[in-house]
Amino acid sequence: MSSWIKGMEKLMWIVAIVRRAGDDVFMEEAPDNAPPVSLVYSFPELQATKLPPQEIFFLQYLTTFSREFQFLDNKYSAWMRKIPTLVGEHRFVLDATLGLSAAHHSLAKSEPDSAQLALYYRGRGLKGLQDALGNFSESNADAVLAASILLTWYMCDWKEWSSLTHGIRAIQTTMQPYAERSAFLALIEEQAIIPEELLPAPSTTTESLPPGPCDIAALDELLERLEHVQIYLSQYPDEAEIKLIRQIIDFAKMLKSKIPMTSTHDQFESSRMLRVALVQVPTTMLQRIRRNPRTIVVVCYFYATALAVAPLFPAMGAMFFGHLALAPITGLARYMEDQRNDPVAARKYNWDEAAGYMAYAMETVKRFRTRLGWSTPPSPLSPTSYTTPSPSTAGSYASPFPHEHPPG
């Protein structure tokens, strides 16, 4: 066991993390060391007074971004609302949750100590999950499934990720008899209608088929559409949105430079940036979604990118990205349509212009569902006469990644 774990009981270094993060994370202090009121409110079943400082810190940090993230409905939404209860009832769910929060913090703040804690709590979560599987029953089924999904979000190894993903499928099958009493009902029902060829590859698989011409063409179209959005954003002072769209463009160019990726390991590693980003949408971006149509466009293109490039990662299956990206696009399109029809909102922003850029995002939803053999509900957006500009007017831009250079 490394020395940093042996010394965790002193926790002197976590105090430094809390102080450094003070500008971004509100950490209440009380003479009797009572946990923050907001934490008690967010996790009512948790005996927070018995938790060490670093666990209180990471749970408090989790509430700073999860509250906004829940505005984006997805296949995990019902379960996410149950997490506060599961965390209080099952220590292994708490460990998996702490690991996710620590991993998020390490990436958002470039904090190496948090990265080590993420590994520590991931290990605890996996050990607790293993013990829970040995006593699997309806009473702990939701907790087992929740912890398993949480762990896949920040798993670093292809074989571990694949094994856990196949374990999730086995758990869902076992839960079929009492699925209607589970918070995961939609996921359990859906797993039965996903085509076999679109499921994740077994952990023993080392190679998969190369992408087809249609998959490569879809990536080229994605890059073109992203350039459209970049032109659109250049008219406005939206620095965060411009930065995110540039990051997405860099990611898409990186993927194009690596085609074909047939190694399962290469696919897993190349998807890492996207896997991390899907659970790390900048909080400031999410806070503006409710009032800025351009933010909605950028976030929808972020999720549309996940759907468009999913065929380039056949080893990972279709639904890892689908579960996180399908519903948010449709939900945000519905919200945008509501704003277009709101006379007050319409006076402040050009919602019709923004809606013109949403056509591609909705098309990615349709294509993804068609690939799965699913029907597609009508788009919530009414037709718009706005036409997106030609990408030929797009200017050059500097990559926000100092150590990554997308091919020209």
DRENVONU-419534 format. One line per 10 residues: number of its first residue (from 1); for each residue x, z, y of C-alpha. Coordinates in pm, 1 decimal. Each point is the difference from the previous one (the first is absolute). Example, Ala and Ser with C-alpha at 12.3 -4.5 7.8 and 13.67 -1.06 7.14 Angstrom:
<recs>
1) 1230.0/780.0/-450.0  137.0/-66.0/344.0 .
</recs>
This chain:
<recs>
1) 0.0/0.0/0.0  148.3/-102.6/337.8  99.0/262.4/254.6  -268.5/-102.3/250.0  -271.1/89.0/-253.8  171.4/329.8/-85.8  -4.1/92.3/365.5  -357.7/-100.2/66.8  -118.2/361.2/13.7  186.9/47.2/325.9 .
11) -153.8/-315.4/150.0  216.0/17.5/309.3  32.4/-375.8/21.1  -376.2/-56.7/-11.9  -27.2/194.3/325.4  228.8/-260.4/156.0  -221.3/-279.0/-132.2  -306.1/166.2/150.6  172.9/40.9/334.6  125.0/-360.1/5.3 .
21) -347.4/-122.9/-87.1  -160.3/220.5/261.5  -83.3/-290.5/229.2  -203.6/-168.9/-270.4  -132.1/280.0/-219.2  -184.9/298.4/143.3  123.3/305.7/-187.1  -191.4/312.7/95.3  177.5/333.0/-36.2  -149.9/345.8/-26.0 .
31) 156.2/349.1/-13.9  -148.2/62.3/-344.2  125.5/-338.0/-130.4  -356.7/-118.8/-46.6  -27.0/-372.7/-77.4  -125.8/-232.8/276.2  -375.0/14.4/50.7  -19.8/-378.8/-34.5  166.1/21.8/-342.3  -246.2/260.0/-123.9 .
41) -282.0/-222.7/124.2  143.8/-312.0/-169.6  68.7/174.2/-333.1  -267.6/270.8/-29.2  61.1/60.8/-372.4  374.1/49.5/42.6  153.0/347.8/21.4  226.1/-111.4/282.2  123.0/350.5/78.2  191.3/-2.7/-330.3 .
51) 181.8/-328.4/67.4  364.6/-17.9/114.7  71.0/-143.7/347.0  100.9/-348.7/-113.0  -326.2/-47.8/-189.5  -205.9/108.3/298.9  204.5/-238.7/212.6  -53.9/-302.5/-225.8  -370.5/69.0/-45.3  -35.0/31.8/376.1 .
61) 195.0/-323.6/42.7  -228.6/-168.2/-252.1  -304.0/81.9/211.9  157.6/-174.4/301.4  -20.3/-343.8/-162.1  -260.9/32.5/-276.9  -279.9/72.6/247.6  45.6/-340.7/162.5  72.4/-174.2/-331.1  -340.3/104.5/-132.0 .
71) -162.9/-219.3/265.3  116.2/-294.6/-214.4  -235.1/9.7/-295.7  149.9/-107.3/-332.4  -49.5/48.0/-372.7  169.4/339.2/21.4  -216.7/133.3/284.7  -241.3/206.5/-211.9  288.5/161.6/-182.3  198.0/56.1/322.4 .
81) -289.2/203.7/133.3  22.7/217.6/-310.5  375.3/57.9/28.1  -31.3/324.5/203.9  -199.4/153.7/-286.0  226.1/-135.2/-276.1  310.1/125.8/181.6  -141.4/351.8/4.6  -102.7/-9.7/-367.3  301.3/-169.0/-162.1 .
91) 362.6/73.3/84.7  121.3/-336.2/-136.7  -229.2/-184.5/244.4  143.9/212.1/280.8  352.9/-92.9/-111.2  -85.1/-371.2/-15.6  -157.8/25.4/346.0  300.8/183.5/143.1  225.3/-268.1/-146.2  -200.2/-274.0/170.2 .
101) 6.2/182.0/333.5  374.9/65.6/-26.4  64.9/-364.4/-91.7  -210.3/-114.2/296.7  184.3/239.5/233.0  342.4/-109.2/-124.3  -81.3/-363.0/80.4  -182.5/59.0/327.0  266.2/235.7/135.9  309.1/-123.5/-193.5 .
111) 34.8/352.4/-136.2  232.0/31.0/-305.9  -103.2/359.6/-73.1  -360.7/-112.3/-29.3  105.9/-276.2/-238.9  159.2/258.2/-228.3  -310.7/214.9/14.0  -208.1/-305.4/-90.5  208.0/-37.3/-317.4  -31.2/371.1/-72.7 .
121) -379.4/8.2/31.1  -35.0/-327.7/-186.4  184.5/159.7/-291.1  -223.7/305.7/15.0  -307.4/-219.8/22.5  104.1/-204.1/-304.0  71.5/315.4/-201.1  -335.4/151.9/95.5  -175.8/-327.4/-78.3  158.3/-6.3/-344.5 .
131) -123.0/352.8/-69.0  -350.0/-87.6/125.0  -13.6/-305.2/-226.9  70.4/232.4/-291.1  -321.0/184.4/87.7  -201.1/-297.8/122.5  -375.6/50.2/40.0  -281.0/-91.4/233.9  77.0/308.7/208.4  345.3/-123.8/100.7 .
141) -50.7/-377.5/-40.2  -40.6/-75.7/372.0  306.8/208.1/80.6  207.7/-179.6/-264.3  -108.8/-340.2/128.7  55.2/98.3/364.3  351.8/130.2/-62.6  86.6/-310.0/-202.9  -106.7/-234.1/280.6  178.4/207.4/263.8 .
151) 321.8/-14.2/-198.9  -13.4/-380.0/-36.8  2.9/-33.3/378.4  355.2/128.5/29.8  147.4/-60.1/-344.8  350.5/-147.7/27.9  62.7/-136.0/-349.9  -172.3/-303.0/-156.5  -25.6/144.8/-351.3  -136.6/333.1/125.1 .
161) -248.2/-176.6/227.5  -118.9/-235.1/-274.6  -35.9/281.2/-253.9  -200.6/207.9/246.7  -218.4/-298.1/93.3  -85.0/-66.3/-364.6  -64.8/371.3/-40.4  -253.8/-21.5/282.9  -183.3/-275.3/-185.7  -7.9/211.3/-317.1 .
171) -134.1/297.7/196.9  -273.9/-214.8/154.6  -103.1/-124.1/-344.3  -17.7/356.8/-129.7  -218.9/97.7/296.8  -262.3/-267.2/-69.6  -251.2/240.7/-167.4  -21.2/217.9/312.8  98.6/-255.2/265.3  -319.2/55.4/200.6 .
181) 104.2/359.0/67.6  344.2/-106.1/125.3  117.0/-68.0/354.7  172.7/-303.5/-151.7  -318.3/-168.9/-121.7  69.7/-328.1/184.7  355.8/-19.4/-134.6  -104.4/79.9/-355.8  -272.5/-264.3/1.1  225.2/-258.7/161.2 .
191) 287.6/30.9/-245.4  -221.6/-145.4/-272.9  -49.9/-329.0/189.1  360.6/-75.2/98.6  133.1/-298.8/-200.7  262.8/95.4/-256.3  256.6/-240.2/147.2  -25.3/172.6/339.6  79.8/347.7/-130.7  347.1/153.5/53.4 .
201) 265.6/-99.9/-251.5  116.1/258.7/-256.1  309.9/197.9/96.7  199.3/-180.1/-270.3  -57.5/-338.4/168.6  307.0/-137.0/177.4  -115.5/-350.2/101.7  -324.9/-158.9/116.5  -112.3/-353.6/78.3  117.6/-149.1/332.6 .
211) -254.9/-45.9/279.1  -201.6/-321.0/-3.6  -11.3/-262.9/276.6  -323.3/150.1/136.9  162.5/342.9/28.9  295.1/-143.0/194.3  -234.5/-203.0/221.1  -196.4/318.0/72.7  321.4/168.4/118.8  76.1/-293.8/230.0 .
221) -351.4/18.1/140.5  37.6/374.5/52.4  314.0/-54.4/208.1  -177.1/-262.4/209.1  -299.0/227.6/59.2  225.8/290.8/93.6  164.3/-222.1/260.7  -347.9/-71.9/138.9  -54.2/373.1/42.8  341.7/44.1/158.9 .
231) -93.7/-256.7/265.8  -331.4/178.8/53.9  168.0/337.9/46.7  263.5/-138.3/238.2  -271.0/-24.2/267.6  -51.1/377.3/-1.2  221.9/310.8/42.8  -57.4/126.9/-355.2  353.1/99.7/-100.2  -90.7/185.0/-320.3 .
241) -216.4/-286.1/-123.0  269.6/-257.6/80.0  259.6/208.2/-183.3  -218.3/30.3/-310.6  -79.9/-372.0/-12.4  372.8/-77.8/26.6  70.0/236.6/-286.4  -264.1/-175.5/-209.2  153.4/-339.7/82.4  346.1/126.1/-98.1 .
251) -139.3/131.5/-327.1  -170.8/-332.0/-79.5  320.2/-191.9/79.0  198.2/234.5/-222.1  -239.4/-71.7/-286.9  26.7/-374.1/56.0  379.9/21.0/-19.4  -24.7/172.5/-341.3  -244.3/-239.9/-169.5  -20.9/-26.3/-293.4 .
261) 10.4/365.8/-100.5  -48.6/17.4/-376.2  178.9/330.0/-65.0  -246.1/289.5/-11.6  265.3/223.9/154.3  53.5/-243.5/289.9  -374.0/-23.4/59.3  -33.5/376.9/11.8  295.5/39.3/237.1  -108.6/-287.2/226.7 .
271) -349.0/144.7/28.7  132.2/340.8/102.5  -31.0/-59.9/374.3  -362.0/-105.8/-40.4  -86.9/280.4/-242.8  137.7/256.2/242.4  -163.4/-161.8/301.7  -345.4/0.9/-159.6  -3.2/379.0/12.8  197.5/20.6/323.9 .
281) -197.8/-202.4/252.5  124.5/146.3/331.2  -230.6/278.5/112.2  10.0/-124.7/358.8  -129.8/-335.7/-124.7  -287.0/159.2/-188.2  -93.8/204.1/305.0  -50.2/-319.9/201.9  -203.3/-185.0/-262.0  -328.0/134.9/133.1 .
291) 54.0/-138.3/349.5  240.2/-297.6/-8.1  -102.2/-327.6/-169.6  360.7/-119.7/-16.4  95.6/308.0/-199.6  -277.9/-82.2/-246.0  135.4/-354.7/-34.8  355.0/121.5/-68.4  -106.1/265.1/-251.4  -224.7/-251.9/-178.1 .
301) 288.8/-247.9/-21.9  214.2/279.1/-138.7  -250.6/52.4/-281.4  -54.5/-376.1/-34.8  374.4/-34.1/-58.1  -26.1/239.4/-294.2  -272.7/-216.9/-154.3  175.2/-329.8/75.3  334.4/100.2/-155.1  -139.7/193.7/-298.3 .
311) 34.5/-307.1/-231.4  376.1/7.4/67.2  10.6/336.0/-182.9  -180.7/-79.8/-327.9  175.1/283.9/-181.9  -178.3/249.5/224.8  -345.1/-140.2/-64.4  -259.3/-93.6/257.8  -176.2/323.7/77.7  282.6/223.6/121.6 .
321) -17.7/-190.4/328.5  -365.2/-94.1/-39.2  -128.6/356.8/-13.1  173.8/84.7/326.9  -60.2/-323.5/190.7  -333.5/-159.1/-93.2  -244.5/248.4/148.2  187.9/73.4/326.8  -9.0/-367.1/102.8  -373.9/-26.1/-58.7 .
331) -66.2/337.0/162.0  199.9/-84.9/311.2  -169.4/-340.3/23.5  -336.2/177.5/-9.9  115.7/238.2/273.3  119.6/-292.7/211.0  -337.7/-171.2/-34.3  -170.3/319.1/119.4  226.2/3.2/306.3  -72.5/-366.6/72.6 .
341) -367.6/89.4/17.5  57.5/307.7/216.4  -45.9/-95.2/368.8  221.8/286.6/116.9  290.0/-88.9/-233.2  -38.2/-370.3/77.3  64.9/62.3/371.0  342.9/152.1/-63.5  148.8/-225.7/-270.7  -33.2/-356.9/-122.2 .
351) -135.3/84.0/-344.6  -100.6/-360.9/-63.3  359.7/-114.6/40.9  116.2/268.5/-243.6  -270.3/-100.2/-247.6  143.7/-351.5/-5.3  319.7/137.2/-152.2  -192.2/192.9/-264.3  -106.9/-313.8/-188.0  330.3/-15.0/-188.3 .
361) -13.0/367.5/-98.3  -350.3/-47.1/-138.5  116.2/-313.3/-183.4  272.6/201.8/-176.9  -269.7/240.5/-118.8  -204.2/-290.6/-136.8  300.9/-154.7/-177.1  105.9/331.1/-149.5  -346.2/72.1/-135.8  -25.8/-355.8/-135.5 .
371) 331.6/49.7/-180.0  -153.6/302.7/-169.7  -314.1/-193.8/-88.0  -211.8/209.4/237.6  -267.4/-126.6/236.8  56.7/46.7/373.4  -266.6/150.6/228.2  -69.6/-185.9/325.7  245.4/71.8/281.1  -125.4/267.2/241.6 .
381) 131.0/-211.9/289.5  -234.1/-247.8/163.6  150.8/-342.9/83.6  218.7/-30.3/309.1  91.4/-310.6/196.4  349.9/129.9/69.4  281.4/-210.5/-150.3  339.6/152.0/-73.2  296.3/-164.3/178.5  256.5/-222.4/-167.3 .
391) 308.4/181.2/-132.6  221.4/-268.9/153.3  5.0/198.9/326.2  137.3/312.0/-166.6  323.9/123.4/149.8  293.7/166.9/-170.5  8.9/375.7/-40.8  247.8/270.8/-89.3  -44.8/180.9/-328.7  -86.4/370.4/35.0 .
401) 208.9/63.0/-311.8  366.0/32.7/109.7  134.8/-48.6/-351.8  -230.3/-276.2/-120.3  24.3/-364.1/101.3  -281.6/-224.5/-113.8  102.4/-355.4/-83.1  -47.3/-256.9/272.0 .
</recs>
